[in-house]
Amino acid sequence: MRKFLALGCALAFAASALMASPASAQQAPWRITAREGVVRVRQPGQDLADATLNQNLREGASVATGADGRATLENGAQHIVMTPNSRMTIAPDSNDAMTRILQDLGSLLFQVDHREASHFRVETPLLAAVVKGTTFTVSAGPQQDMVHVSQGLVEVRANEGGAANDVAAGVTARIARAAPGAIAMTVPAESAGV
């Protein structure tokens, strides 16, 4: 629990730093704006290589952090903070103008600008998180995938069976590999009795 709280504090600090940065054009390319430790990139059609600061990432690019690695990616008003031992891919844009991130390992903090319609989607092996604009963390692990919402509201959908729930700030949605069609919601103990 203490390790989870420390991770939460680190992610909250990173989110507050990101919120202070100015937004640019909505269609800006993804780029790596901060990195430390081992961060590797595989661009489409290229070999795996060390990430470089301010490197542009094409659709289909994968980014992975090592045990000591951290990275921040930006795309205009969208920000992703990658923690150690995480891996994600920037999926090609869909016909509905939805930004899609495929995450298969680790924890990523997302800060997404607010728009009238849902425009940002994170997909793990067990779930999809769909947002109009908010701050949330997605974790993909060996036993379960989960979404924790820091601000706003996130729709979480189970990839198997189609169950869906709206997850409010302070709440965590979990989908276990043993029950991939069920969404379990957890409210922190401090606010459960309020």
Salt bridges, closest charged atoms under 4 A:
ASP50 OD1 - ARG40 NE 3.34
GLU74 OE2 - HIS79 NE2 3.86
ASP104 OD2 - ARG87 NE 3.02
ASP113 OD2 - ARG115 NE 3.13
ASP113 OD1 - HIS119 NE2 3.66
GLU123 OE2 - ARG100 NE 2.95
GLU123 OE2 - ARG121 NE 2.82
ASP145 OD1 - ARG177 NH2 3.51
GLU155 OE2 - ARG157 NE 2.43
